[in-house]
Amino acid sequence: MASFDTHSSSSENAAESDVDASTEQTRRSVLLGALATTACLGCSTQARAGEDPPGSDERPQKGDLLVFSEGDREGKLITAVDLPVGGPPVHAWPKDPTTSVVRSASRLNEILIIKLDPADLDEKTRARAVDGIIAYSAICSHAGCPVTAWVKSDVGDKEVFKCMCHNSEFDPRAGAQVVFGPAPRRLAALPLVLADGSLSVAGNFMGKVGGTQPG
């Protein structure tokens, strides 16, 4: 009888140990699952936070304001006084005035703005200029490289926009027509209006934006 009682007690202790181990394992599984879920939610939130806001990849819209796309004043509004007559050009992004979203998610939205003497502009360019201020796409029509230089032309004595990838040159005085290099067409023009000293978009790009072949 004593032997039976001892065996019974040992069996009960072993059973209790098994239950405790199972309970601990369940607790650990639940805890690890909760931690994994929290981590996943954190990753999801971080991914959403890094996404571009709605509208940031849309082409310039009528009424958009123009802001600096580079330099110490990046994101600041561009006014007429920021543009010296004769250049150099200013690089800009369009900005939705209602949502404050800068349309910088597409490189095709970058714009070149320059102020020239109206007397130096051809008739068509002068007709859409605002106090000599004109705007063009900053993307070369050849291979889609950025147009970054304002230099004296290889075929004349005037300064022109130049794409340094393949040396295409564009004359902003004549609608940004090609004056040198392999670019097949002029830069797309962007009509502007001036209100309270600030520049805003008056309509869609005039002409195709972007290159015709890969860079």
Secondary structure as GFF3:
##gff-version 3
##sequence-region A 1 215
A	DSSP	alpha_helix	2	49	.	.	.	ID=ss1
A	DSSP	beta_strand	65	68	.	.	.	ID=ss2
A	DSSP	three_ten_helix	80	82	.	.	.	ID=ss3
A	DSSP	beta_strand	90	95	.	.	.	ID=ss4
A	DSSP	three_ten_helix	107	109	.	.	.	ID=ss5
A	DSSP	beta_strand	111	115	.	.	.	ID=ss6
A	DSSP	three_ten_helix	118	120	.	.	.	ID=ss7
A	DSSP	alpha_helix	123	128	.	.	.	ID=ss8
A	DSSP	beta_strand	133	137	.	.	.	ID=ss9
A	DSSP	beta_strand	149	152	.	.	.	ID=ss10
A	DSSP	beta_strand	159	162	.	.	.	ID=ss11
A	DSSP	beta_strand	169	171	.	.	.	ID=ss12
A	DSSP	three_ten_helix	172	174	.	.	.	ID=ss13
A	DSSP	beta_strand	177	180	.	.	.	ID=ss14
A	DSSP	beta_strand	192	195	.	.	.	ID=ss15
A	DSSP	beta_strand	198	201	.	.	.	ID=ss16
###
